Amino acid sequence: PAAPRPDNEHTRLDALRSLRVLDTDEERGFDELTRHAAELLGMPIALVSLVDEHRQWFKSRHGLEVCETDRASSVCSYAILGAEPLVIPDLAEDERTLDNPLVTGEAGLRFYAGAPIALSTGERVGSFCVIDTEPRTITPEGVRSLQRLAAVCASQLEYRRSSEFRRLAEDRLRSIQDASPMAMLHLGPMRDERTRVTDFRILDANETGSRLLRLPNDVLVGSSLLDRMPGLPEAAGGEVMSMLRAAVSSRDPGSAEVDYRDGRLDARLRWNAVNLGDELVVTIEDTSEIRLAQQRIES
């Protein structure tokens, strides 16, 4: 018979899919685990098996060609039912698996040992297992090794998820920044031998910032702010540079609005700076049109 569904099947499937790992490419970190398990325990097959709603899919497989099977023939579906490892010395003699097509068919599987892959929130999303085509046993130390490898696998899956979420968050933030009508620069302080801030290195710029400075982002990144805006020391008596230095030293937000000219750019610019610890995030808004409108109203 097919294994019964766990009591927490709905939340278990949600947790599995939140990993964003199903149907992804092979990854060395997981493949190293299955290779190590096969060598350590002397088994021809080792798998990182993730049990989805209707199938079991192998994130890593050592000694097996197929990348998934239907859930009804999944021995790992039994392994996720409990917290302890599942060991079946002879699959052909166990009532749960004796008529399993993976046992009776060409694959001819006979031995199974699997430790559930349990996330930190408790959901068992799959099994780290070793398989043989001959009946056999496994030592208690071998079972403990499987448990340790399953725990490492769970940690890798959760780390992978956090990295993926971080990347998606960064991509969304980048999209928001690029859609902003204000120029945005990330600036790192540049200091002289006396640790005084003399300039700022451009660490990043959004699309509006690239348009304002008339240079692509890959050219701007790594260059100095004064190289790209040489008129800043003279603009309103250096008010912008003073504001930026103050933001670095006091960690308080700063702002300044000045007329800026350098031969390429002639505009009224409103600057705002926020200190994020090791860099400043600066927004620059061209207020020239606003100023002209005010002047027309006043006249």
C-alpha positions in Angstrom: 0.0 0.0 0.0 1.0 3.6 -0.5 2.1 5.3 2.7 -0.5 7.3 4.6 -0.2 11.1 4.5 1.3 12.8 7.6 -1.1 14.6 9.8 0.5 17.9 9.0 0.6 17.3 5.2 -0.7 20.7 4.3 1.9 22.7 6.3 4.6 20.1 5.3 3.9 20.8 1.6 3.9 24.5 2.2 7.3 24.2 3.9 8.7 22.1 1.1 7.6 24.5 -1.6 8.9 27.5 0.4 12.4 26.0 -0.1 12.1 26.8 -3.8 14.3 23.8 -4.6 12.0 21.4 -6.5 13.2 20.9 -10.1 16.3 22.9 -9.7 19.7 22.0 -11.1 22.2 19.7 -9.5 24.3 21.5 -6.8 27.7 20.4 -5.6 26.9 20.8 -1.9 24.1 18.2 -2.0 26.0 15.9 -4.4 29.0 15.8 -2.1 26.7 14.6 0.7 25.2 11.7 -1.2 28.6 10.6 -2.6 30.0 10.7 0.9 27.1 8.6 2.3 27.5 6.0 -0.4 31.3 5.7 0.3 30.9 5.8 4.1 28.2 3.2 4.3 29.3 1.0 1.3 26.0 1.5 -0.5 25.5 1.7 -4.3 22.7 4.3 -4.1 22.3 7.4 -1.9 19.6 10.0 -2.4 18.3 13.4 -1.1 14.7 12.7 -1.7 12.0 15.4 -1.3 8.4 14.1 -1.0 6.0 16.4 -2.9 2.2 15.9 -3.2 2.3 13.3 -6.0 5.9 12.4 -6.4 9.3 12.1 -4.7 12.0 14.2 -6.4 15.7 13.7 -5.9 17.7 16.9 -5.3 20.8 14.7 -5.4 21.2 11.1 -6.5 24.2 8.9 -6.4 24.0 5.6 -8.3 20.5 6.2 -9.7 19.5 7.5 -13.1 16.0 8.6 -12.6 15.4 12.0 -11.0 11.9 11.3 -9.5 9.3 8.6 -9.0 5.6 8.7 -8.2 4.8 9.1 -4.5 2.7 5.9 -4.4 5.9 3.8 -4.9 8.0 6.0 -2.6 9.6 4.3 0.3 10.7 7.7 1.6 6.9 8.5 2.1 7.1 6.0 5.0 10.4 7.6 6.3 8.7 11.0 6.7 6.0 9.6 9.0 8.2 9.5 12.0 11.1 11.4 13.6 13.4 8.3 13.7 15.2 6.7 10.8 13.5 4.0 8.8 15.4 0.8 8.2 14.0 -2.0 6.0 16.6 -4.8 5.7 14.7 -6.6 2.9 12.1 -4.6 0.9 10.8 -7.8 -0.6 9.9 -9.2 2.8 8.3 -6.1 4.3 4.5 -5.8 3.8 4.8 -2.1 3.1 7.1 -2.6 0.1 7.0 -6.3 -1.0 4.9 -5.4 -4.1 6.5 -2.0 -4.8 7.4 -1.8 -8.5 10.8 -0.5 -7.6 11.3 -3.8 -5.7 9.6 -6.2 -8.1 10.7 -4.5 -11.3 13.9 -3.9 -13.1 15.4 -1.6 -10.4 15.3 -4.6 -8.0 15.7 -2.6 -4.8 16.0 -4.7 -1.6 17.5 -2.6 1.2 16.5 0.8 2.5 17.7 3.1 5.3 16.5 6.7 5.5 16.6 9.5 8.0 13.9 12.2 7.7 15.0 15.6 6.6 13.4 17.8 9.2 13.4 21.6 8.9 14.0 23.8 12.0 10.3 24.4 12.1 9.7 20.6 12.4 8.3 19.7 9.0 9.8 16.6 7.5 10.1 17.4 3.8 11.9 14.3 2.7 14.5 11.7 3.5 18.3 11.3 3.2 18.5 7.6 2.3 20.9 4.9 1.2 19.6 1.9 -0.9 21.1 -1.5 -2.0 19.9 -4.1 -4.5 20.7 -6.8 -1.9 19.2 -7.5 1.5 21.5 -6.3 4.3 21.8 -4.6 7.6 23.2 -1.3 8.8 25.1 -0.6 12.1 23.8 1.8 14.7 26.7 4.1 13.9 25.7 4.0 10.3 22.2 5.0 11.2 23.6 7.9 13.3 25.7 9.0 10.3 22.5 9.1 8.2 20.9 11.3 10.8 23.8 13.7 10.8 23.8 13.9 7.0 20.0 14.5 7.0 20.5 17.3 9.5 23.3 18.8 7.3 21.0 18.5 4.3 18.2 20.3 6.1 20.5 23.1 7.1 21.7 23.5 3.5 18.1 23.6 2.3 17.2 26.4 4.8 20.4 28.3 4.1 19.7 28.0 0.3 16.1 29.4 0.9 17.4 32.3 3.0 19.9 33.2 0.3 17.2 32.9 -2.4 14.8 35.2 -0.4 17.7 37.7 0.1 18.4 37.7 -3.6 14.7 38.2 -4.4 14.5 41.0 -1.9 17.6 42.7 -3.3 16.1 42.4 -6.8 12.8 43.9 -5.7 14.6 46.7 -3.9 16.7 47.3 -7.0 13.6 47.5 -9.2 12.1 50.0 -6.8 15.2 52.1 -6.8 15.5 52.1 -10.5 11.9 53.2 -10.9 12.5 56.2 -8.6 12.4 59.6 -10.3 15.2 60.7 -7.9 18.8 59.8 -8.4 20.2 57.5 -5.7 23.8 56.9 -4.9 25.5 54.6 -2.4 28.7 56.4 -1.2 31.6 55.1 0.8 33.8 57.7 2.6 37.4 58.1 1.3 39.8 59.3 4.0 43.3 60.8 4.0 46.2 59.8 6.2 44.6 61.8 9.1 41.3 59.9 8.6 39.5 63.0 7.4 36.8 62.4 4.8 38.1 64.0 1.6 35.9 62.4 -1.0 33.3 59.6 -1.5 33.6 56.5 -3.6 30.4 55.6 -5.6 29.4 52.1 -4.6 26.2 52.0 -6.6 23.8 54.2 -8.6 20.2 53.7 -9.7 19.2 54.3 -13.3 18.1 57.9 -12.5 21.5 58.5 -11.0 23.2 57.2 -14.1 21.2 59.6 -16.2 21.9 62.5 -13.9 25.6 61.9 -14.1 25.4 60.9 -17.8 27.4 57.7 -17.2 26.4 54.0 -17.0 26.4 52.3 -13.6 29.4 50.1 -14.4 31.5 53.2 -15.1 30.2 55.1 -12.0 30.9 52.3 -9.5 34.3 52.5 -8.0 34.9 56.1 -9.1 35.0 59.1 -6.8 32.1 61.5 -6.4 34.3 64.6 -7.0 35.7 63.1 -10.2 32.1 62.7 -11.4 30.8 66.0 -9.9 33.9 68.3 -9.8 31.7 71.4 -9.1 30.7 70.2 -5.6 33.5 72.0 -3.6 32.3 75.3 -5.1 28.5 74.7 -5.0 27.2 77.0 -2.3 30.5 77.2 -0.6 30.9 73.4 -0.4 27.6 73.0 1.4 26.9 69.5 0.0 30.4 68.1 0.9 30.0 69.6 4.4 26.6 68.0 4.8 27.9 64.6 3.6 30.9 64.7 6.0 28.5 65.6 8.9 26.3 62.7 8.0 29.3 60.3 8.2 30.5 61.6 11.6 27.2 62.2 13.4 25.1 59.5 11.7 22.2 62.0 11.6 20.4 62.4 8.3 21.5 65.5 6.3 20.1 67.6 3.5 21.1 70.5 1.3 19.8 72.2 -1.8 22.3 74.0 -4.0 22.8 75.3 -7.6 25.3 73.1 -9.3 27.3 73.7 -12.4 30.3 71.8 -13.9 30.1 72.3 -17.7 28.0 69.2 -18.2 25.3 69.8 -15.6 23.5 73.0 -14.7 20.7 72.4 -12.2 19.2 73.1 -8.8 19.8 69.9 -6.8 18.3 68.8 -3.5 20.5 66.3 -1.6 19.4 64.0 1.2 21.8 61.6 3.0 21.2 58.7 5.4 24.1 56.9 7.2 23.8 53.1 7.0 27.0 52.5 9.1 29.6 51.9 6.5 28.1 53.9 3.6 25.8 56.8 2.9 22.6 56.4 0.8 22.1 59.7 -1.0 19.1 60.9 -3.0 19.5 63.8 -5.5 16.4 65.5 -6.9 16.6 68.0 -9.7 14.4 70.8 -8.5 15.1 73.2 -11.3 11.6 73.1 -12.7 10.1 73.6 -9.3 12.3 76.7 -8.7 11.4 78.2 -12.1 7.7 77.7 -11.4 8.1 79.4 -8.0 9.9 82.3 -9.6 7.2 82.7 -12.2 4.6 82.7 -9.5 6.5 85.3 -7.4 7.0 87.5 -10.5 
